[in-house]
Amino acid sequence: MSTSFSSAHRLYVKSLYRRMLKNELDWVVRRDIWRGRAMMIRAEFERNRDVTEPRALAQIFEKAEASLASRLHPDPYIPPSMPGGTKWERNIPPTIAPIYDHMAAAHH
């Protein structure tokens, strides 16, 4: 990548690349198959590496975002201990508040 690109541009390209890889991993769990797809994604990024004209870049990004949006997995993988994962807050510690005895309160 040329040094004329801003750090924001580089961060955006990295983010797009990572999102594409992550989405592909949501579709293909087996790493050996995913690796081939990851290499195809990388090749696409490399093919556009030397594009410096802003309008051409905008078109490339627009197509890439549209492609990603059309291929987003309906139920993406979430690591178990992350928010939304299967283990998230499974064993929440009990509250420290005093225990309220509903039966005793009903008899008073």
Residue pairs with C-beta under 8 A, 6 or more apart in sequence:
1 10
1 13
1 49
2 50
2 52
4 52
5 52
12 61
13 45
16 61
16 64
16 65
16 68
17 41
17 42
17 45
19 68
20 41
20 64
20 68
21 38
21 41
22 76
23 68
23 71
23 72
23 73
23 76
24 34
24 37
24 38
24 41
25 34
25 77
26 73
26 75
26 76
26 77
27 71
27 73
28 34
28 37
29 77
48 60
51 57
51 60
78 84
78 85
79 85
80 86
80 87
80 88
81 87
81 88
82 88
